[in-house]
Amino acid sequence: MVIYRASKVFKAPIKYVYDWATDFTGEDYLIWGGKHPRIILFKTKTKVVYAYYQDGSDGKPKLAVGIVALSPSTCSWHLDYYSEEDSETGEYKLVSLGRAKTRLEMRFDNKWKQGKGPSVKDFEEGTNSLWGKYAERLEKDYSSGKKASE
């Protein structure tokens, strides 16, 4: 098992960041430039289940399923992720840094099924890049007055 950590600061209040970040949609892949949309299988205020394809280490699409337990009262969520190449648990926790600034703290425990996964440095750089794209969109939505769940 490999443990990865990352964090990202957003220029938006904690409630807006939580609502925006946990509003999973089929179009989320467009934000980071992915090739495959998510298929939302189940979605409530406390749980989201989705499936999607992601390019595997061989460049071919691999099926993945994510099960997300949402905790609005603590502004946190837990991910159980299963793919053809690895499984992962993720812990996401938001921390208020003031009226309009929020930090997302992330921890991932990965188990690779064949071989080893990316280095800690590569995984964390990829995660920070992905959340950098999310931050850009989230902050644009917030500053334009767009609701977090649109």
HELIX and SHEET records of a PDB file:
HELIX    1   1 ILE A   14  ALA A   21  1                                   8    
HELIX    2   2 TYR A   29  TRP A   32  1                                   4    
HELIX    3   3 PRO A   72  THR A   74  5                                   3    
HELIX    4   4 VAL A  120  SER A  144  1                                  25    
SHEET    1   A 7 VAL A   2  PHE A  10  0                                        
SHEET    2   A 7 THR A 102  TRP A 112 -1                                        
SHEET    3   A 7 ASP A  86  SER A  96 -1                                        
SHEET    4   A 7 SER A  76  SER A  83 -1                                        
SHEET    5   A 7 PRO A  61  SER A  71 -1                                        
SHEET    6   A 7 LYS A  47  ASP A  55 -1                                        
SHEET    7   A 7 ILE A  39  LYS A  43 -1                                        
END                                                                             
